[in-house]
Amino acid sequence: MADKNAEVAVEDNGGMKKTLSLWNFFTIGFGAIIGTGWVLQVGDWMVVGGGPVPAMIAFLLGAIFLVPVGAVFGELTAAIPISGGIVEYVDRSFGRTLSYITGWLLALGNGILCPWEAIAISTLVSEMFGSLPGLEWLRAVKLYTILGADVYLFPTLIALGFAVYVIFLNFRGASSAAKLQAFLTKALLCGMLLAMGVSLFTGSPDNAMPVFSQVAGAGGGKAESTSLFAGIVSVLVLTPFFYAGFDTIPQQAEEAAEGLNWNKFGKIISLALLAAGGFYMVCIYSFGTILDWHEFVKSPVPALACLKGINMLLYLAMLVIATLGPMGPMNSFYGATSRIMLAMGRKGQLPEKFAEVDPKSGAPKLACVVLGVITVVGPFLGKNMLIPLTNVSALAFIFSCGMVALACLRMRFTEPDLPRPYEVPGGKFGIGLAIAACAIIIGLLVIPFSPASLNMVEWSIVIGWLAIGLALMAFTNSRKK
């Protein structure tokens, strides 16, 4: 009887199960933003920026830069709380074709991060756990080498186990996935507190000085920046990739619990961005002051190497947290991407099978299957396979954000009477800031000679994905006719 009542409730709510609270939405966004970059790449940020201080300033500016974009999502989602709403916003403002391109690119930008995170888990298990005494067996069976990266049997199986668990929870519905996200958020906060504690007891602010200097990193690479300003800008262009994920909050808006305060929901997205910015800054400062940062960056994974030299138990604790970290983005992006595909199926932009949801859990059935296949392939690809996709993901993400900002501005004129429980601070001027922020970041990614510009391989991926999408749209349209 309970199962039957649950099915009726899901059906009455348009097929989606309404269970997510404001805290659930916050952990979904925060967990998607914070993965393992703060452990694996904090040393690179210092090298590129010329020290912990420029890196901290860049991440603060990056968060502030994207707050107007988060506010735009908050306004539209509170006004039109449906799954994969980005497809609806752009469709109502600019028509079916641009809506399809936006949704399809966002599916690319979000979807590829699921296998990417699975690869991160496999890499940590093989390179970090596999180097510990007594755990050498993790690298005893080598399967093959792909693009210069070795793929080992046991780390691959462990990463698959993590991935299958995330897939299983998402098939059970948003509520189950949200519980995992809440746990992972607490684990990440424990990692930050651990770094802070070590810094307070063993470090010194003097270790972060001088404010700017050039130094070689673990790979021998030297910062190209020649001044404090250049160092800040060099890190600033990297921050959009490490802030990507706040858009996962509105993608699951249709599953909000009954009676949710939509005015507060609009603020949750900006809060998740600012909280992530604070998290990054605290971690950069903590790791940059544990020991002289010039020495810190010489290790391949300095955040773990410095703890290993201080206390093995602290090292193991941070390693466990870092290995769990990729599950957060994987879980959030899995849920968000499946809802984008669901929305495109409802709009007739993808085959109608994508519009079907499980009557018991409310999960999009076909979208979850497709993402499941993509995710479990990840650990078999090797750590170097998806490197070109990081810039592709950033471009697809920011382009979609820019289209949402443009849609928000246009709807202020075309639908002025639309009830808006939450509005962008500053009105049209605030929306304009969001559009400008997206335009600047897109420019840095596409203009030749920019430090973050896409190369030919990455452009080929973008163009190929768009070609597949347009062919799929044509196929869908022909089936309808």
Wavefront OBJ file of the C-alpha trace (Angstrom):
o trace
v 0.000 0.000 0.000
v 2.853 2.404 0.857
v 4.476 1.774 -2.530
v 1.153 2.351 -4.258
v 0.654 5.646 -2.436
v 4.165 6.720 -3.387
v 3.447 6.012 -7.049
v 0.241 8.068 -6.901
v 2.077 10.947 -5.239
v 4.774 10.915 -7.897
v 2.190 10.843 -10.668
v 0.285 13.771 -9.154
v 3.483 15.824 -9.117
v 4.145 15.476 -12.837
v 6.159 12.290 -12.423
v 8.762 13.727 -10.043
v 9.031 12.942 -6.340
v 9.018 16.166 -4.262
v 11.403 15.602 -1.341
v 14.346 18.044 -1.565
v 14.834 20.689 1.139
v 16.880 23.917 1.002
v 19.739 22.092 2.759
v 19.559 19.312 0.130
v 19.802 21.868 -2.659
v 22.765 23.571 -0.963
v 24.674 20.293 -0.567
v 23.888 19.326 -4.180
v 25.466 22.562 -5.459
v 28.331 22.757 -2.959
v 29.222 19.097 -3.473
v 29.210 19.538 -7.261
v 31.583 22.512 -7.049
v 34.010 21.032 -4.509
v 35.538 17.806 -5.748
v 39.232 16.962 -5.464
v 40.747 20.034 -7.134
v 41.516 21.572 -3.754
v 43.716 18.565 -2.928
v 45.151 17.630 -6.314
v 45.761 21.082 -7.830
v 46.260 23.543 -4.979
v 50.012 23.488 -5.707
v 49.408 24.282 -9.391
v 47.283 27.290 -8.406
v 50.165 28.642 -6.327
v 52.692 28.095 -9.133
v 50.491 29.729 -11.785
v 49.581 32.662 -9.546
v 52.999 33.146 -8.002
v 52.006 32.266 -4.442
v 49.078 31.492 -2.116
v 47.987 35.144 -1.873
v 47.390 35.697 -5.635
v 45.574 32.337 -5.798
v 43.321 33.289 -2.887
v 42.492 36.673 -4.416
v 41.711 35.017 -7.773
v 39.290 32.514 -6.220
v 37.588 35.285 -4.250
v 37.151 37.347 -7.432
v 35.984 34.258 -9.322
v 33.201 33.628 -6.809
v 32.125 37.283 -6.824
v 32.248 37.253 -10.638
v 29.798 34.349 -10.813
v 27.376 35.456 -8.068
v 25.235 37.462 -10.557
v 25.055 34.343 -12.752
v 23.882 32.310 -9.773
v 21.274 34.991 -8.994
v 19.932 34.745 -12.558
v 19.437 31.002 -12.129
v 17.767 31.716 -8.792
v 15.244 34.132 -10.298
v 14.221 31.906 -13.199
v 14.128 28.693 -11.178
v 11.992 30.238 -8.421
v 9.619 31.539 -11.103
v 9.569 28.334 -13.200
v 10.530 25.425 -10.887
v 10.816 22.520 -13.313
v 13.493 19.907 -13.908
v 16.057 20.904 -16.526
v 14.498 24.365 -16.529
v 17.332 25.830 -18.594
v 15.772 24.219 -21.674
v 12.427 25.882 -20.902
v 13.891 29.337 -20.189
v 15.786 29.552 -23.468
v 12.897 28.030 -25.437
v 10.466 30.665 -24.162
v 12.923 33.439 -24.947
v 14.802 32.451 -28.105
v 13.041 29.453 -29.620
v 13.483 25.740 -30.048
v 16.840 25.602 -31.869
v 18.809 27.741 -29.423
v 17.094 25.926 -26.564
v 18.231 22.589 -27.977
v 21.828 23.770 -28.504
v 21.967 25.171 -24.963
v 20.580 22.016 -23.366
v 22.742 19.737 -25.484
v 25.947 21.651 -24.675
v 25.111 21.694 -20.959
v 24.506 17.934 -21.120
v 28.019 17.640 -22.581
v 29.581 19.969 -20.016
v 27.939 18.236 -17.055
v 27.742 14.665 -18.333
v 31.447 14.181 -19.080
v 32.291 15.055 -15.486
v 30.704 11.795 -14.305
v 33.334 9.542 -15.939
v 36.006 12.168 -15.214
v 35.356 11.834 -11.481
v 35.470 8.038 -11.767
v 38.912 8.390 -13.348
v 39.991 10.656 -10.467
v 39.057 7.956 -7.951
v 40.951 5.295 -9.901
v 44.005 7.576 -10.132
v 44.055 8.309 -6.398
v 43.711 4.630 -5.543
v 46.506 3.536 -7.895
v 48.998 6.360 -7.345
v 48.427 7.237 -3.672
v 47.108 4.114 -1.953
v 49.187 1.927 -4.275
v 52.399 3.593 -3.066
v 51.755 2.729 0.596
v 53.623 -0.211 2.189
v 51.503 -3.338 2.028
v 49.199 -1.964 -0.697
v 51.544 -2.442 -3.657
v 49.190 -5.209 -4.843
v 46.810 -2.500 -6.032
v 49.188 -1.974 -8.956
v 50.138 -5.621 -9.386
v 47.882 -6.235 -12.397
v 48.318 -3.769 -15.236
v 45.592 -3.975 -17.885
v 46.993 -1.666 -20.584
v 48.396 1.794 -21.312
v 46.259 4.410 -23.034
v 47.586 7.843 -24.056
v 50.587 7.289 -21.800
v 48.491 6.454 -18.716
v 48.633 3.006 -17.119
v 45.314 1.372 -16.233
v 45.402 -1.140 -13.343
v 42.832 -3.820 -12.559
v 42.140 -3.295 -8.853
v 41.931 0.540 -8.858
v 39.591 0.239 -11.845
v 37.347 -2.201 -9.965
v 37.304 0.040 -6.871
v 36.407 3.104 -8.961
v 33.674 1.069 -10.633
v 32.312 0.199 -7.192
v 32.063 3.894 -6.279
v 30.443 4.692 -9.638
v 27.918 1.859 -9.415
v 26.910 3.027 -5.930
v 26.233 6.567 -7.225
v 24.279 5.153 -10.177
v 22.235 2.921 -7.863
v 21.293 5.852 -5.597
v 20.253 7.995 -8.563
v 18.024 5.203 -9.850
v 16.362 5.196 -6.432
v 15.539 8.889 -6.810
v 16.707 12.344 -5.774
v 16.104 11.772 -2.072
v 18.587 8.886 -1.828
v 21.206 10.782 -3.847
v 20.720 13.862 -1.636
v 21.506 11.846 1.514
v 24.845 10.811 0.012
v 25.537 14.422 -0.899
v 24.884 15.602 2.663
v 27.395 13.032 3.983
v 30.034 14.011 1.395
v 29.608 17.713 2.222
v 30.412 16.945 5.861
v 33.454 14.906 4.766
v 34.758 17.811 2.672
v 34.327 20.197 5.602
v 36.297 17.764 7.757
v 39.088 17.888 5.175
v 39.130 21.685 5.305
v 39.175 21.665 9.118
v 42.019 19.129 9.084
v 44.118 21.389 6.840
v 43.293 24.398 9.028
v 44.254 22.536 12.182
v 47.618 21.414 10.805
v 48.326 24.955 9.596
v 47.500 26.483 12.993
v 49.630 24.063 14.988
v 52.611 23.504 12.669
v 52.563 26.349 10.145
v 53.166 30.087 10.005
v 51.762 32.970 7.892
v 55.371 33.752 6.970
v 55.391 30.574 4.855
v 52.987 32.271 2.410
v 55.442 35.104 1.751
v 56.505 36.830 -0.394
v 53.144 37.809 -1.806
v 54.382 37.137 -5.360
v 57.339 35.225 -6.742
v 58.040 32.845 -9.598
v 58.860 29.260 -8.722
v 59.078 25.903 -10.488
v 56.389 23.352 -9.660
v 56.525 19.577 -9.371
v 56.727 19.149 -13.137
v 59.431 21.792 -13.488
v 56.934 24.257 -14.906
v 57.468 27.902 -13.973
v 54.800 30.549 -13.563
v 54.592 32.706 -16.675
v 53.175 35.594 -14.666
v 55.611 38.437 -14.123
v 53.628 40.474 -11.607
v 51.052 40.113 -8.840
v 48.301 41.366 -11.166
v 49.282 38.929 -13.930
v 49.367 36.084 -11.404
v 45.850 36.869 -10.180
v 44.513 37.011 -13.761
v 46.248 33.742 -14.693
v 44.468 31.901 -11.871
v 41.216 33.803 -12.396
v 40.746 32.299 -15.886
v 40.969 28.825 -14.311
v 38.325 29.404 -11.632
v 35.162 28.902 -13.776
v 36.026 25.213 -14.180
v 36.440 24.817 -10.416
v 33.172 26.672 -9.733
v 31.186 24.722 -12.318
v 28.407 22.817 -10.613
v 26.176 25.454 -9.040
v 23.857 24.985 -12.026
v 23.046 21.500 -10.696
v 20.806 23.139 -8.054
v 18.112 24.480 -10.437
v 18.165 21.362 -12.629
v 16.330 19.434 -9.877
v 13.949 22.222 -8.800
v 10.860 20.194 -9.711
v 11.716 17.813 -6.876
v 11.559 20.545 -4.214
v 9.574 19.632 -1.103
v 6.079 21.036 -0.742
v 5.989 24.445 0.942
v 9.611 25.316 0.064
v 10.384 29.047 0.434
v 11.268 30.009 -3.143
v 12.652 33.381 -2.109
v 15.273 31.573 -0.007
v 15.822 29.061 -2.811
v 16.981 31.896 -5.079
v 19.626 32.825 -2.527
v 20.843 29.230 -2.064
v 22.669 29.228 -5.426
v 24.685 32.361 -4.625
v 25.303 31.030 -1.115
v 26.726 27.777 -2.511
v 29.083 29.798 -4.750
v 30.290 32.006 -1.917
v 30.666 29.029 0.440
v 32.764 27.241 -2.189
v 34.878 30.375 -2.609
v 35.455 30.512 1.140
v 36.323 26.802 1.163
v 38.917 27.231 -1.608
v 40.479 30.282 0.059
v 40.782 28.567 3.450
v 42.371 25.496 1.835
v 44.859 27.558 -0.205
v 45.865 29.547 2.880
v 46.103 26.466 5.096
v 48.223 24.433 2.679
v 50.283 27.501 1.778
v 51.280 28.108 5.393
v 51.950 24.557 6.640
v 55.495 24.936 5.260
v 57.275 27.362 2.955
v 55.085 27.366 -0.158
v 58.149 27.353 -2.442
v 59.009 23.918 -1.009
v 55.350 22.847 -0.791
v 54.755 22.993 -4.589
v 57.728 20.762 -5.449
v 55.792 17.542 -4.675
v 53.447 15.989 -7.311
v 50.439 16.141 -4.940
v 51.721 18.606 -2.338
v 48.552 18.736 -0.211
v 49.015 15.043 0.578
v 52.819 14.980 0.515
v 53.158 17.679 3.190
v 50.817 15.789 5.537
v 52.695 12.545 4.914
v 55.830 14.211 6.225
v 54.038 15.467 9.353
v 51.901 12.525 10.435
v 50.925 9.341 8.601
v 47.492 9.189 10.250
v 46.698 12.735 9.080
v 47.897 11.777 5.608
v 45.656 8.708 5.508
v 42.655 10.706 6.765
v 43.101 13.356 4.050
v 43.684 10.657 1.413
v 40.389 8.959 2.327
v 38.549 12.308 2.172
v 40.195 13.110 -1.186
v 39.156 9.707 -2.573
v 35.554 10.217 -1.450
v 35.570 13.763 -2.868
v 34.924 12.865 -6.539
v 31.685 11.132 -5.563
v 30.135 14.529 -4.770
v 30.448 16.048 -8.269
v 29.685 12.666 -9.846
v 26.466 12.413 -7.840
v 25.365 16.018 -8.487
v 26.199 16.056 -12.193
v 24.563 12.660 -12.675
v 21.297 13.976 -11.258
v 21.495 17.319 -13.072
v 22.365 15.866 -16.491
v 19.589 13.279 -16.308
v 17.109 16.106 -15.602
v 18.395 18.092 -18.588
v 17.776 15.076 -20.819
v 14.361 14.638 -19.202
v 13.466 18.245 -20.025
v 14.665 17.845 -23.611
v 12.570 14.681 -23.925
v 9.492 16.546 -22.638
v 10.103 19.290 -25.191
v 10.361 16.761 -27.998
v 14.005 17.684 -28.562
v 15.095 14.142 -27.711
v 13.144 10.906 -28.303
v 10.051 10.745 -26.071
v 11.538 7.819 -24.112
v 13.755 10.388 -22.350
v 10.600 11.986 -20.898
v 9.621 8.835 -18.986
v 10.219 8.651 -15.224
v 10.120 5.683 -12.910
v 6.642 5.572 -11.287
v 8.092 4.627 -7.906
v 11.283 6.697 -7.527
v 10.547 9.581 -9.907
v 13.981 9.136 -11.576
v 14.304 9.680 -15.365
v 14.693 6.100 -16.581
v 16.423 6.271 -19.974
v 18.580 9.277 -19.050
v 19.875 7.422 -15.974
v 20.704 4.387 -18.118
v 22.615 6.481 -20.676
v 24.578 8.281 -17.964
v 25.225 4.998 -16.189
v 26.885 3.580 -19.298
v 28.984 6.726 -19.778
v 30.058 6.753 -16.118
v 31.171 3.116 -15.835
v 33.321 3.505 -18.957
v 35.362 6.233 -17.196
v 37.798 4.143 -15.110
v 38.832 2.192 -18.214
v 39.886 5.330 -20.121
v 42.992 6.288 -18.147
v 43.752 9.591 -16.461
v 44.977 11.315 -19.642
v 41.956 10.516 -21.805
v 39.635 13.262 -20.592
v 42.146 16.093 -20.102
v 41.035 17.858 -23.332
v 37.430 17.714 -22.093
v 38.042 20.022 -19.115
v 38.167 23.172 -21.254
v 35.303 21.832 -23.352
v 33.268 21.392 -20.185
v 34.039 24.955 -19.067
v 32.990 26.426 -22.434
v 29.770 24.406 -22.599
v 28.925 25.362 -19.009
v 29.587 29.103 -19.406
v 27.799 29.274 -22.772
v 24.711 27.756 -21.168
v 24.954 30.177 -18.241
v 25.181 33.085 -20.693
v 22.062 31.919 -22.526
v 20.167 31.690 -19.218
v 21.249 35.237 -18.339
v 20.078 36.505 -21.746
v 16.785 34.645 -21.316
v 16.330 36.198 -17.863
v 16.804 39.699 -19.293
v 14.490 39.086 -22.247
v 11.751 37.648 -20.035
v 11.805 40.845 -17.946
v 10.360 42.490 -21.089
v 8.316 39.665 -22.637
v 6.845 38.312 -19.378
v 6.873 41.237 -16.913
v 3.908 39.834 -14.962
v 5.503 36.427 -14.355
v 5.470 35.841 -10.550
v 9.089 36.056 -9.371
v 9.448 34.989 -5.709
v 13.128 35.924 -5.974
v 14.636 38.627 -8.200
v 18.228 39.336 -9.167
v 19.615 42.098 -6.904
v 19.964 45.256 -8.955
v 17.281 44.222 -11.433
v 18.235 44.531 -15.102
v 21.643 45.958 -14.158
v 22.396 42.837 -12.088
v 21.339 40.632 -15.000
v 23.603 42.689 -17.254
v 26.524 41.956 -14.933
v 25.819 38.224 -15.295
v 25.783 38.539 -19.103
v 29.048 40.488 -19.045
v 30.724 37.952 -16.755
v 29.797 35.076 -19.076
v 30.909 37.024 -22.169
v 34.328 37.745 -20.649
v 34.902 34.119 -19.662
v 33.740 32.850 -23.082
v 36.125 35.326 -24.702
v 39.028 33.992 -22.647
v 38.157 30.465 -23.810
v 37.690 31.147 -27.535
v 39.980 34.077 -28.417
v 43.319 32.817 -29.770
v 46.415 33.497 -27.634
v 44.330 33.583 -24.455
v 45.921 31.392 -21.746
v 42.705 29.356 -21.589
v 41.804 29.205 -25.292
v 40.651 25.885 -26.755
v 42.992 23.940 -29.026
v 42.078 22.075 -32.207
v 41.320 18.800 -30.423
v 38.937 20.561 -28.037
v 37.212 22.462 -30.854
v 36.793 19.156 -32.685
v 35.018 17.717 -29.632
v 32.665 20.721 -29.428
v 31.853 20.686 -33.145
v 31.451 16.893 -33.196
v 29.085 16.968 -30.200
v 26.985 19.694 -31.835
v 26.867 17.728 -35.097
v 25.650 14.612 -33.240
v 23.064 16.707 -31.408
v 21.697 18.358 -34.541
v 21.506 14.967 -36.290
v 19.634 13.548 -33.290
v 17.236 16.505 -33.327
v 16.587 15.977 -37.038
v 15.940 12.280 -36.393
v 13.523 13.117 -33.567
v 11.667 15.605 -35.761
v 11.379 13.082 -38.606
v 9.933 10.453 -36.247
v 7.319 12.951 -35.100
v 6.263 13.749 -38.642
l 1 2 3 4 5 6 7 8 9 10 11 12 13 14 15 16 17 18 19 20 21 22 23 24 25 26 27 28 29 30 31 32 33 34 35 36 37 38 39 40 41 42 43 44 45 46 47 48 49 50 51 52 53 54 55 56 57 58 59 60 61 62 63 64 65 66 67 68 69 70 71 72 73 74 75 76 77 78 79 80 81 82 83 84 85 86 87 88 89 90 91 92 93 94 95 96 97 98 99 100 101 102 103 104 105 106 107 108 109 110 111 112 113 114 115 116 117 118 119 120 121 122 123 124 125 126 127 128 129 130 131 132 133 134 135 136 137 138 139 140 141 142 143 144 145 146 147 148 149 150 151 152 153 154 155 156 157 158 159 160 161 162 163 164 165 166 167 168 169 170 171 172 173 174 175 176 177 178 179 180 181 182 183 184 185 186 187 188 189 190 191 192 193 194 195 196 197 198 199 200 201 202 203 204 205 206 207 208 209 210 211 212 213 214 215 216 217 218 219 220 221 222 223 224 225 226 227 228 229 230 231 232 233 234 235 236 237 238 239 240 241 242 243 244 245 246 247 248 249 250 251 252 253 254 255 256 257 258 259 260 261 262 263 264 265 266 267 268 269 270 271 272 273 274 275 276 277 278 279 280 281 282 283 284 285 286 287 288 289 290 291 292 293 294 295 296 297 298 299 300 301 302 303 304 305 306 307 308 309 310 311 312 313 314 315 316 317 318 319 320 321 322 323 324 325 326 327 328 329 330 331 332 333 334 335 336 337 338 339 340 341 342 343 344 345 346 347 348 349 350 351 352 353 354 355 356 357 358 359 360 361 362 363 364 365 366 367 368 369 370 371 372 373 374 375 376 377 378 379 380 381 382 383 384 385 386 387 388 389 390 391 392 393 394 395 396 397 398 399 400 401 402 403 404 405 406 407 408 409 410 411 412 413 414 415 416 417 418 419 420 421 422 423 424 425 426 427 428 429 430 431 432 433 434 435 436 437 438 439 440 441 442 443 444 445 446 447 448 449 450 451 452 453 454 455 456 457 458 459 460 461 462 463 464 465 466 467 468 469 470 471 472 473 474 475 476 477 478 479 480 481
